[in-house]
Amino acid sequence: MNPPLPSRRRCLAWAVAAAAAGHLPTAAARSAAPFPSRPIQLIVPWPAGGATDLTLRVLCEEVQPLLGQPVVVINKPGAGGTQVAPLLKLAEPDGHTIGQVPVTVYRHALMNPVPWDPVADLSPIVQVSGVTFGVLVPTASPLRNWSDLIAWALARPGELIVGSTGIGTTAHLAMEDLLMRHGIRYVHVPYRGTADQMLAVAGAQVMAGVNSTGFVPWLEQGKVRLLATFDAARNPRWPDVPTLRELGYEHAVHSSPWGLAAPRGTPAEVVQRLHDSFARAMTGERHLRELARYDQTLEYLNTRDYRQALIETVERERRLLARMNLLARPASAPSGS
């Protein structure tokens, strides 16, 4: 008769036998569970009720039947929409926590010393949307088109006054890039947001302003005039307004695109499932109507192309921010080193 096994060995033998019989969930069994196995959290780094938040809530409703689980919006506003990056860095990389990632997350990491790297720490899923940016002047301005603005600024160095929605914003960098190409010196006036800036443009406190489609109400009321847009093609809403690409600036296409991302290390098959489901849902009529309601456009890129576009954007903006002396300074070396 065999001697009895010590208690610890008896437990181990039972566990192995039970697992083999299918009575215990092994690690392999857990990893083989179909995704998603529970509701997905979508971190939205903006307050509830804003345009991006509302369009995303519609997208989440549309994607639910495709994923077989609810997608729950978790609002984490603050820090200019960059809160999503550190939260995703800390999240479990299993696809059950994803985030809406504006391009400002990548720019913020270039301009500030932060303990996260969006290129290394985030796994892109799909690019969803972007907005139209335009150059605007007061209705009564003698500057009738973009050529007038450039000619006036070249003839009067340092006298052009341009407003943006803040230092380092897409509006600021887009205009800075264009004017630097002409060697134009100008006065930059940063505003806290669209309302303040558009009041300044409409009231001729600045000579021109660059903004996203928050300018639409002011344009419709006849208080400002649109000289050009940063779209890749003419916006059907303003078919007579040229794009800056048409005017000879091949790379002057800016839409501040945003997409969805997961934590680094999320399995490729999980990212693929998320991509396929969201890519299908975002082309539905209801979501497209919601985007149009807030003057947003669908700017779909698949996972591979979205990742490549982000890498190219980071490098392009790194060069521009370096010329503008806005790159984050490297940490000082310890004394005595």
Secondary structure, DSSP 8 states (H G I E B T S, - for coil): ------HHHHHHHHHHHHHHTT-S--HHHHHTS-S-SS-EEEEE-S-TTSHHHHHHHHHHHHHHHHHTS-EEEEE---GGGTTHHHHHHHS-SSSSEEEEEETHHHHHHHHS--S--HHHHEEEEEEEEEE--EEEEETT-S--SHHHHHHHHHHSTTTEEEEESSTTSHHHHHHHHHHHHTT--EEEEE-SSHHHHHHHHHTTSSSEEEE-GGGHHHHHTTSEEEEEE-SSS--TTSTTS-BTTTTT-TT------EEEEEETT--HHHHHHHHHHHHHHHTSHHHHHHHHHTTEEEEEE-HHHHHHHHHHHHHHHHHHHHHTT-S-------TT-
